[in-house]
Amino acid sequence: MIGKYTDLIFEFLEKGYKDIFFNELSSEYNQLIIRHDIDFDCEFAYEMAKIEYNLGVKSTYFFMLSNSIYNLFSEKNREYVRKIKTLGHKISVHFDFQVGDLKKEIDIFESFFDTEVDIVSIHRPNLELVNQIDVEHTYLSKYFKDIKYFADSRGRFRFGHPLKSKEFQESKSIHLLIHPVWWMSDKKDTIDIMENIIDRNHEMNKKFFRENSIPYREHSDD
């Protein structure tokens, strides 16, 4: 899938699209907003960021502070996020209404990663709730309705592939949501991808206990 992502972005560039950040949207034609919601794995995000850097494009990566799968503030993930920012991409908050406090999460994120949050992405959005917040977000009409929106939220483009769309053929501006997990894994099936992440996290947990718990380390060495 890594090659397919490269091919996808290359097709946009060949068509004459210009990659932009959300706040740079200024035309209904030839502009491409690339967005990444990071639900499961920060390493895949970093791998995708490097590919985009090599392609000469920029995008915005949204990370969750309230996430049971990854710890955004661990040494490893912290470095992934900082490196993504160093590659010229933007980083921001992927917010879950069910478990978080948006203002606090923005404050923490800005302070920890020494950045300014000018837009947030909402996890599994309830549009009625989303439109009540007073922070710039990715589901505003100018990003969600006024230009064409495509998302691979379940491991595929459920409402048509962007390259086969009328909007792409007419060079209309597009908002493209890509989840790195579906493209960066060496697994092909979505369930296999998730099972692989579960296995990786299981090994990471065992490594943590070996390094931080003498009883478990002694047990593992038996």
CYANA upper distance limits for C-alpha pairs under 8 A (distance plus 0.5 A):
  1 MET  CA      5 TYR  CA      6.78
  1 MET  CA    182 TRP  CA      8.16
  1 MET  CA    183 TRP  CA      5.30
  1 MET  CA    184 MET  CA      6.89
  1 MET  CA    185 SER  CA      7.84
  1 MET  CA    186 ASP  CA      7.85
  1 MET  CA    188 LYS  CA      7.97
  2 ILE  CA      6 THR  CA      7.00
  2 ILE  CA    183 TRP  CA      5.99
  2 ILE  CA    184 MET  CA      5.89
  2 ILE  CA    185 SER  CA      8.28
  3 GLY  CA      7 ASP  CA      6.66
  4 LYS  CA      8 LEU  CA      6.55
  4 LYS  CA    183 TRP  CA      8.24
  5 TYR  CA      9 ILE  CA      6.84
  5 TYR  CA    183 TRP  CA      7.05
  6 THR  CA     10 PHE  CA      6.52
  6 THR  CA     51 ILE  CA      7.88
  6 THR  CA     55 LEU  CA      8.33
  7 ASP  CA     11 GLU  CA      6.66
  8 LEU  CA     12 PHE  CA      7.33
  8 LEU  CA    163 LEU  CA      8.29
  9 ILE  CA     13 LEU  CA      6.92
 10 PHE  CA     14 GLU  CA      6.55
 10 PHE  CA     55 LEU  CA      8.27
 11 GLU  CA     15 LYS  CA      6.66
 11 GLU  CA    163 LEU  CA      8.23
 12 PHE  CA     16 GLY  CA      7.05
 12 PHE  CA     17 TYR  CA      5.94
 12 PHE  CA     32 LEU  CA      8.50
 13 LEU  CA     17 TYR  CA      5.67
 13 LEU  CA     18 LYS  CA      7.46
 15 LYS  CA    171 SER  CA      7.83
 16 GLY  CA     30 ASN  CA      6.92
 16 GLY  CA    171 SER  CA      8.37
 17 TYR  CA     30 ASN  CA      4.96
 17 TYR  CA     31 GLN  CA      5.84
 17 TYR  CA     32 LEU  CA      6.60
 17 TYR  CA    171 SER  CA      7.87
 17 TYR  CA    173 SER  CA      8.49
 18 LYS  CA     30 ASN  CA      6.57
 18 LYS  CA     31 GLN  CA      5.42
 18 LYS  CA     32 LEU  CA      6.33
 19 ASP  CA     31 GLN  CA      6.53
 19 ASP  CA     32 LEU  CA      5.24
 19 ASP  CA     33 ILE  CA      6.49
 19 ASP  CA     34 ILE  CA      7.72
 19 ASP  CA     57 VAL  CA      6.46
 19 ASP  CA     58 LYS  CA      6.82
 19 ASP  CA     59 SER  CA      8.10
 20 ILE  CA     24 GLU  CA      6.38
 20 ILE  CA     25 LEU  CA      7.39
 20 ILE  CA     31 GLN  CA      7.08
 20 ILE  CA     32 LEU  CA      6.45
 20 ILE  CA     33 ILE  CA      5.89
 20 ILE  CA     34 ILE  CA      8.08
 20 ILE  CA     58 LYS  CA      7.37
 20 ILE  CA     59 SER  CA      7.77
 21 PHE  CA     25 LEU  CA      7.61
 21 PHE  CA     33 ILE  CA      6.44
 21 PHE  CA     34 ILE  CA      8.10
 21 PHE  CA     58 LYS  CA      7.96
 21 PHE  CA     59 SER  CA      6.95
 21 PHE  CA     60 THR  CA      7.42
 21 PHE  CA     90 LYS  CA      8.47
 22 PHE  CA     33 ILE  CA      6.81
 22 PHE  CA    119 ILE  CA      8.41
 22 PHE  CA    143 TYR  CA      8.26
 25 LEU  CA     31 GLN  CA      7.65
 27 SER  CA     31 GLN  CA      7.41
 27 SER  CA    173 SER  CA      7.63
 28 GLU  CA    147 ILE  CA      7.26
 28 GLU  CA    172 LYS  CA      6.27
 28 GLU  CA    173 SER  CA      5.59
 29 TYR  CA    171 SER  CA      6.16
 29 TYR  CA    172 LYS  CA      4.76
 29 TYR  CA    173 SER  CA      5.09
 30 ASN  CA    171 SER  CA      5.77
 30 ASN  CA    172 LYS  CA      6.25
 30 ASN  CA    173 SER  CA      5.66
 31 GLN  CA    172 LYS  CA      7.90
 31 GLN  CA    173 SER  CA      5.07
 31 GLN  CA    174 ILE  CA      6.97
 32 LEU  CA    173 SER  CA      6.27
 32 LEU  CA    174 ILE  CA      5.57
 32 LEU  CA    175 HIS  CA      6.56
 32 LEU  CA    176 LEU  CA      7.75
 33 ILE  CA     59 SER  CA      7.44
 33 ILE  CA    174 ILE  CA      6.80
 33 ILE  CA    175 HIS  CA      5.24
 33 ILE  CA    176 LEU  CA      6.47
 34 ILE  CA     58 LYS  CA      7.91
 34 ILE  CA     59 SER  CA      5.37
 34 ILE  CA     60 THR  CA      7.02
 34 ILE  CA    175 HIS  CA      6.80
 34 ILE  CA    176 LEU  CA      5.50
 34 ILE  CA    177 LEU  CA      6.71
 34 ILE  CA    178 ILE  CA      7.82
 35 ARG  CA     59 SER  CA      6.27
 35 ARG  CA     60 THR  CA      5.52
 35 ARG  CA     61 TYR  CA      6.72
 35 ARG  CA     62 PHE  CA      8.26
 35 ARG  CA    175 HIS  CA      8.00
 35 ARG  CA    176 LEU  CA      6.52
 35 ARG  CA    177 LEU  CA      5.29
 35 ARG  CA    178 ILE  CA      6.62
 36 HIS  CA     45 ALA  CA      8.45
 36 HIS  CA     59 SER  CA      8.00
 36 HIS  CA     60 THR  CA      6.65
 36 HIS  CA     61 TYR  CA      5.29
 36 HIS  CA     62 PHE  CA      6.53
 36 HIS  CA    177 LEU  CA      6.28
 36 HIS  CA    178 ILE  CA      5.59
 36 HIS  CA    179 HIS  CA      5.91
 36 HIS  CA    180 PRO  CA      7.42
 37 ASP  CA     61 TYR  CA      6.73
 37 ASP  CA     62 PHE  CA      5.44
 37 ASP  CA     63 PHE  CA      7.06
 37 ASP  CA     94 HIS  CA      6.99
 37 ASP  CA    121 SER  CA      7.85
 37 ASP  CA    177 LEU  CA      7.90
 37 ASP  CA    178 ILE  CA      7.61
 37 ASP  CA    179 HIS  CA      6.24
 38 ILE  CA     42 CYS  CA      7.29
 38 ILE  CA     45 ALA  CA      7.51
 38 ILE  CA     61 TYR  CA      7.60
 38 ILE  CA     62 PHE  CA      6.43
 38 ILE  CA     63 PHE  CA      5.76
 38 ILE  CA     64 MET  CA      7.43
 38 ILE  CA     94 HIS  CA      7.91
 38 ILE  CA    179 HIS  CA      6.95
 38 ILE  CA    180 PRO  CA      7.80
 38 ILE  CA    181 VAL  CA      8.49
 39 ASP  CA     63 PHE  CA      7.86
 39 ASP  CA     64 MET  CA      7.47
 39 ASP  CA     67 ASN  CA      8.34
 39 ASP  CA    179 HIS  CA      8.34
 40 PHE  CA     69 ILE  CA      6.48
 40 PHE  CA     70 TYR  CA      7.11
 40 PHE  CA    181 VAL  CA      7.66
 40 PHE  CA    197 ILE  CA      8.32
 41 ASP  CA     45 ALA  CA      7.39
 41 ASP  CA     69 ILE  CA      8.20
 41 ASP  CA     70 TYR  CA      7.06
 41 ASP  CA    181 VAL  CA      7.29
 41 ASP  CA    197 ILE  CA      8.25
 42 CYS  CA     46 TYR  CA      6.92
 42 CYS  CA     70 TYR  CA      8.10
 42 CYS  CA     72 LEU  CA      8.44
 42 CYS  CA     77 ASN  CA      6.48
 42 CYS  CA     80 TYR  CA      7.08
 42 CYS  CA     81 VAL  CA      7.94
 43 GLU  CA     47 GLU  CA      6.80
 43 GLU  CA     77 ASN  CA      7.72
 43 GLU  CA     80 TYR  CA      7.01
 44 PHE  CA     48 MET  CA      6.72
 44 PHE  CA    180 PRO  CA      6.23
 44 PHE  CA    181 VAL  CA      6.39
 44 PHE  CA    184 MET  CA      6.21
 44 PHE  CA    185 SER  CA      7.90
 45 ALA  CA     49 ALA  CA      6.64
 45 ALA  CA     61 TYR  CA      8.23
 45 ALA  CA     80 TYR  CA      8.37
 45 ALA  CA    180 PRO  CA      6.04
 45 ALA  CA    181 VAL  CA      8.00
 46 TYR  CA     50 LYS  CA      6.84
 46 TYR  CA     80 TYR  CA      6.18
 46 TYR  CA     81 VAL  CA      7.70
 46 TYR  CA     83 LYS  CA      7.87
 46 TYR  CA     84 ILE  CA      6.40
 47 GLU  CA     51 ILE  CA      7.06
 47 GLU  CA    184 MET  CA      7.58
 48 MET  CA     52 GLU  CA      6.77
 48 MET  CA    180 PRO  CA      6.84
 48 MET  CA    184 MET  CA      7.36
 49 ALA  CA     53 TYR  CA      6.62
 49 ALA  CA     84 ILE  CA      6.44
 49 ALA  CA     87 LEU  CA      7.72
 49 ALA  CA     89 HIS  CA      8.02
 50 LYS  CA     54 ASN  CA      6.76
 50 LYS  CA     84 ILE  CA      8.21
 50 LYS  CA     87 LEU  CA      7.77
 51 ILE  CA     55 LEU  CA      6.77
 52 GLU  CA     56 GLY  CA      6.59
 52 GLU  CA     57 VAL  CA      5.75
 52 GLU  CA     58 LYS  CA      7.00
 52 GLU  CA     59 SER  CA      8.48
 53 TYR  CA     57 VAL  CA      6.36
 53 TYR  CA     58 LYS  CA      7.40
 53 TYR  CA     87 LEU  CA      6.82
 53 TYR  CA     88 GLY  CA      8.12
 58 LYS  CA     88 GLY  CA      7.03
 58 LYS  CA     89 HIS  CA      5.74
 58 LYS  CA     90 LYS  CA      8.40
 59 SER  CA     89 HIS  CA      5.79
 59 SER  CA     90 LYS  CA      6.91
 60 THR  CA     89 HIS  CA      6.30
 60 THR  CA     90 LYS  CA      5.08
 60 THR  CA     91 ILE  CA      6.21
 60 THR  CA     92 SER  CA      7.85
 61 TYR  CA     89 HIS  CA      7.84
 61 TYR  CA     90 LYS  CA      6.63
 61 TYR  CA     91 ILE  CA      5.30
 61 TYR  CA     92 SER  CA      6.69
 62 PHE  CA     91 ILE  CA      6.36
 62 PHE  CA     92 SER  CA      5.20
 62 PHE  CA     93 VAL  CA      5.41
 62 PHE  CA     94 HIS  CA      5.23
 62 PHE  CA    120 VAL  CA      7.71
 62 PHE  CA    121 SER  CA      6.97
 63 PHE  CA     72 LEU  CA      8.05
 63 PHE  CA     91 ILE  CA      8.01
 63 PHE  CA     92 SER  CA      6.73
 63 PHE  CA     93 VAL  CA      5.57
 63 PHE  CA     94 HIS  CA      5.32
 63 PHE  CA     95 PHE  CA      8.45
 64 MET  CA     72 LEU  CA      7.73
 64 MET  CA     93 VAL  CA      6.53
 64 MET  CA     94 HIS  CA      5.28
 64 MET  CA     95 PHE  CA      6.60
 64 MET  CA     96 ASP  CA      8.18
 65 LEU  CA     71 ASN  CA      8.11
 65 LEU  CA     72 LEU  CA      6.76
 65 LEU  CA     93 VAL  CA      7.93
 65 LEU  CA     94 HIS  CA      8.11
 65 LEU  CA     95 PHE  CA      8.09
 65 LEU  CA    105 GLU  CA      7.35
 66 SER  CA     95 PHE  CA      8.36
 66 SER  CA     96 ASP  CA      7.81
 66 SER  CA     99 VAL  CA      7.17
 66 SER  CA    100 GLY  CA      6.94
 67 ASN  CA     71 ASN  CA      7.42
 69 ILE  CA    201 ASN  CA      8.39
 71 ASN  CA     77 ASN  CA      7.54
 72 LEU  CA     77 ASN  CA      5.99
 72 LEU  CA     78 ARG  CA      6.58
 73 PHE  CA     77 ASN  CA      6.88
 73 PHE  CA     78 ARG  CA      5.81
 74 SER  CA     78 ARG  CA      6.28
 75 GLU  CA     79 GLU  CA      6.81
 76 LYS  CA     80 TYR  CA      6.96
 77 ASN  CA     81 VAL  CA      6.77
 78 ARG  CA     82 ARG  CA      6.75
 79 GLU  CA     83 LYS  CA      6.47
 80 TYR  CA     84 ILE  CA      6.70
 81 VAL  CA     85 LYS  CA      6.92
 81 VAL  CA     91 ILE  CA      7.92
 82 ARG  CA     86 THR  CA      6.75
 82 ARG  CA    113 PHE  CA      7.50
 83 LYS  CA     87 LEU  CA      6.78
 84 ILE  CA     88 GLY  CA      7.57
 84 ILE  CA     89 HIS  CA      6.59
 84 ILE  CA     90 LYS  CA      8.26
 84 ILE  CA     91 ILE  CA      8.13
 85 LYS  CA     89 HIS  CA      5.59
 85 LYS  CA     90 LYS  CA      6.32
 85 LYS  CA     91 ILE  CA      6.82
 91 ILE  CA    115 THR  CA      8.38
 91 ILE  CA    117 VAL  CA      8.24
 92 SER  CA    109 PHE  CA      7.96
 92 SER  CA    117 VAL  CA      6.22
 92 SER  CA    118 ASP  CA      8.46
 92 SER  CA    119 ILE  CA      7.57
 92 SER  CA    120 VAL  CA      6.70
 92 SER  CA    121 SER  CA      8.47
 93 VAL  CA    105 GLU  CA      7.92
 93 VAL  CA    106 ILE  CA      7.20
 93 VAL  CA    109 PHE  CA      7.69
 93 VAL  CA    117 VAL  CA      8.03
 93 VAL  CA    119 ILE  CA      8.43
 93 VAL  CA    120 VAL  CA      5.78
 93 VAL  CA    121 SER  CA      6.89
 94 HIS  CA    120 VAL  CA      6.62
 94 HIS  CA    121 SER  CA      5.27
 94 HIS  CA    122 ILE  CA      6.04
 94 HIS  CA    123 HIS  CA      6.70
 95 PHE  CA    100 GLY  CA      7.49
 95 PHE  CA    102 LEU  CA      7.23
 95 PHE  CA    120 VAL  CA      7.62
 95 PHE  CA    121 SER  CA      6.67
 95 PHE  CA    122 ILE  CA      5.32
 95 PHE  CA    123 HIS  CA      6.11
 96 ASP  CA    100 GLY  CA      6.37
 96 ASP  CA    122 ILE  CA      6.62
 96 ASP  CA    123 HIS  CA      5.51
 96 ASP  CA    124 ARG  CA      7.93
 97 PHE  CA    101 ASP  CA      7.91
 97 PHE  CA    102 LEU  CA      8.32
 97 PHE  CA    122 ILE  CA      8.20
 97 PHE  CA    123 HIS  CA      8.08
100 GLY  CA    105 GLU  CA      7.78
101 ASP  CA    105 GLU  CA      6.58
102 LEU  CA    106 ILE  CA      6.64
103 LYS  CA    107 ASP  CA      6.72
104 LYS  CA    108 ILE  CA      6.63
105 GLU  CA    109 PHE  CA      6.49
106 ILE  CA    110 GLU  CA      6.50
106 ILE  CA    117 VAL  CA      7.26
107 ASP  CA    111 SER  CA      6.66
108 ILE  CA    112 PHE  CA      6.44
109 PHE  CA    113 PHE  CA      6.42
109 PHE  CA    114 ASP  CA      8.33
109 PHE  CA    115 THR  CA      8.16
110 GLU  CA    114 ASP  CA      5.88
110 GLU  CA    115 THR  CA      5.36
110 GLU  CA    116 GLU  CA      6.04
110 GLU  CA    117 VAL  CA      6.95
111 SER  CA    115 THR  CA      7.54
118 ASP  CA    135 VAL  CA      8.43
118 ASP  CA    136 GLU  CA      7.07
119 ILE  CA    135 VAL  CA      7.35
119 ILE  CA    136 GLU  CA      5.22
119 ILE  CA    137 HIS  CA      5.52
119 ILE  CA    138 THR  CA      7.48
120 VAL  CA    135 VAL  CA      7.90
120 VAL  CA    136 GLU  CA      6.94
120 VAL  CA    137 HIS  CA      5.23
120 VAL  CA    138 THR  CA      6.93
121 SER  CA    137 HIS  CA      6.16
121 SER  CA    138 THR  CA      5.89
121 SER  CA    139 TYR  CA      8.14
122 ILE  CA    130 VAL  CA      7.98
122 ILE  CA    137 HIS  CA      8.03
122 ILE  CA    138 THR  CA      8.06
125 PRO  CA    129 LEU  CA      8.31
125 PRO  CA    130 VAL  CA      7.13
126 ASN  CA    130 VAL  CA      6.55
127 LEU  CA    131 ASN  CA      6.50
127 LEU  CA    139 TYR  CA      8.23
128 GLU  CA    132 GLN  CA      7.39
129 LEU  CA    133 ILE  CA      7.71
130 VAL  CA    139 TYR  CA      8.08
131 ASN  CA    140 LEU  CA      7.93
136 GLU  CA    140 LEU  CA      8.06
138 THR  CA    143 TYR  CA      6.62
138 THR  CA    144 PHE  CA      7.53
139 TYR  CA    143 TYR  CA      6.67
139 TYR  CA    144 PHE  CA      5.68
140 LEU  CA    144 PHE  CA      6.36
140 LEU  CA    145 LYS  CA      8.30
141 SER  CA    145 LYS  CA      5.29
141 SER  CA    146 ASP  CA      6.36
142 LYS  CA    146 ASP  CA      5.35
142 LYS  CA    147 ILE  CA      7.13
143 TYR  CA    147 ILE  CA      6.47
143 TYR  CA    148 LYS  CA      8.43
143 TYR  CA    149 TYR  CA      7.99
143 TYR  CA    175 HIS  CA      7.07
144 PHE  CA    148 LYS  CA      7.37
144 PHE  CA    149 TYR  CA      6.27
144 PHE  CA    175 HIS  CA      7.90
145 LYS  CA    149 TYR  CA      7.71
147 ILE  CA    172 LYS  CA      7.96
147 ILE  CA    173 SER  CA      6.35
147 ILE  CA    174 ILE  CA      6.25
147 ILE  CA    175 HIS  CA      7.34
148 LYS  CA    167 GLU  CA      7.51
148 LYS  CA    172 LYS  CA      8.15
148 LYS  CA    173 SER  CA      7.27
148 LYS  CA    174 ILE  CA      5.44
148 LYS  CA    175 HIS  CA      6.58
149 TYR  CA    174 ILE  CA      6.50
149 TYR  CA    175 HIS  CA      5.25
149 TYR  CA    176 LEU  CA      6.54
149 TYR  CA    177 LEU  CA      8.19
150 PHE  CA    157 PHE  CA      7.50
150 PHE  CA    159 PHE  CA      8.03
150 PHE  CA    161 HIS  CA      8.34
150 PHE  CA    162 PRO  CA      7.04
150 PHE  CA    174 ILE  CA      8.11
150 PHE  CA    175 HIS  CA      6.86
150 PHE  CA    176 LEU  CA      5.56
150 PHE  CA    177 LEU  CA      6.58
151 ALA  CA    156 ARG  CA      8.32
151 ALA  CA    157 PHE  CA      6.33
151 ALA  CA    158 ARG  CA      8.09
151 ALA  CA    176 LEU  CA      6.64
151 ALA  CA    177 LEU  CA      5.09
151 ALA  CA    178 ILE  CA      6.75
152 ASP  CA    156 ARG  CA      5.09
152 ASP  CA    157 PHE  CA      5.02
152 ASP  CA    158 ARG  CA      7.42
152 ASP  CA    177 LEU  CA      7.06
152 ASP  CA    178 ILE  CA      6.32
152 ASP  CA    179 HIS  CA      7.24
153 SER  CA    157 PHE  CA      7.82
153 SER  CA    177 LEU  CA      8.39
153 SER  CA    178 ILE  CA      8.09
153 SER  CA    179 HIS  CA      7.45
154 ARG  CA    158 ARG  CA      8.17
154 ARG  CA    190 THR  CA      8.38
155 GLY  CA    179 HIS  CA      8.48
155 GLY  CA    182 TRP  CA      6.04
155 GLY  CA    190 THR  CA      6.61
157 PHE  CA    161 HIS  CA      6.13
157 PHE  CA    162 PRO  CA      8.46
160 GLY  CA    164 LYS  CA      7.71
160 GLY  CA    165 SER  CA      7.50
161 HIS  CA    165 SER  CA      7.03
162 PRO  CA    167 GLU  CA      8.43
162 PRO  CA    168 PHE  CA      7.03
163 LEU  CA    168 PHE  CA      6.38
163 LEU  CA    169 GLN  CA      8.15
164 LYS  CA    168 PHE  CA      7.49
164 LYS  CA    169 GLN  CA      7.98
165 SER  CA    169 GLN  CA      6.96
166 LYS  CA    170 GLU  CA      6.70
167 GLU  CA    171 SER  CA      6.50
167 GLU  CA    172 LYS  CA      5.41
167 GLU  CA    173 SER  CA      8.00
167 GLU  CA    174 ILE  CA      8.20
168 PHE  CA    172 LYS  CA      6.42
168 PHE  CA    173 SER  CA      8.41
168 PHE  CA    174 ILE  CA      8.30
179 HIS  CA    183 TRP  CA      7.91
180 PRO  CA    184 MET  CA      6.27
181 VAL  CA    185 SER  CA      6.67
181 VAL  CA    193 ILE  CA      8.13
182 TRP  CA    190 THR  CA      7.48
182 TRP  CA    193 ILE  CA      7.87
185 SER  CA    193 ILE  CA      7.08
187 LYS  CA    192 ASP  CA      6.65
187 LYS  CA    193 ILE  CA      5.95
188 LYS  CA    192 ASP  CA      7.55
188 LYS  CA    193 ILE  CA      7.46
189 ASP  CA    193 ILE  CA      6.71
190 THR  CA    194 MET  CA      6.86
191 ILE  CA    195 GLU  CA      6.57
192 ASP  CA    196 ASN  CA      6.52
193 ILE  CA    197 ILE  CA      6.90
194 MET  CA    198 ILE  CA      6.75
195 GLU  CA    199 ASP  CA      6.70
196 ASN  CA    200 ARG  CA      6.65
197 ILE  CA    201 ASN  CA      6.60
198 ILE  CA    202 HIS  CA      6.61
199 ASP  CA    203 GLU  CA      6.86
200 ARG  CA    204 MET  CA      6.71
201 ASN  CA    205 ASN  CA      6.61
202 HIS  CA    206 LYS  CA      6.83
203 GLU  CA    207 LYS  CA      6.66
204 MET  CA    208 PHE  CA      6.71
205 ASN  CA    209 PHE  CA      6.85
206 LYS  CA    210 ARG  CA      6.68
207 LYS  CA    211 GLU  CA      6.71
208 PHE  CA    212 ASN  CA      6.54
209 PHE  CA    213 SER  CA      5.72
209 PHE  CA    216 TYR  CA      6.79
209 PHE  CA    217 ARG  CA      7.61
210 ARG  CA    214 ILE  CA      7.59
210 ARG  CA    216 TYR  CA      6.28
210 ARG  CA    217 ARG  CA      4.95
210 ARG  CA    220 SER  CA      7.89
211 GLU  CA    217 ARG  CA      7.59
213 SER  CA    217 ARG  CA      6.62
214 ILE  CA    218 GLU  CA      6.52
215 PRO  CA    219 HIS  CA      6.57
216 TYR  CA    220 SER  CA      6.53
217 ARG  CA    221 ASP  CA      6.69
218 GLU  CA    222 ASP  CA      6.94
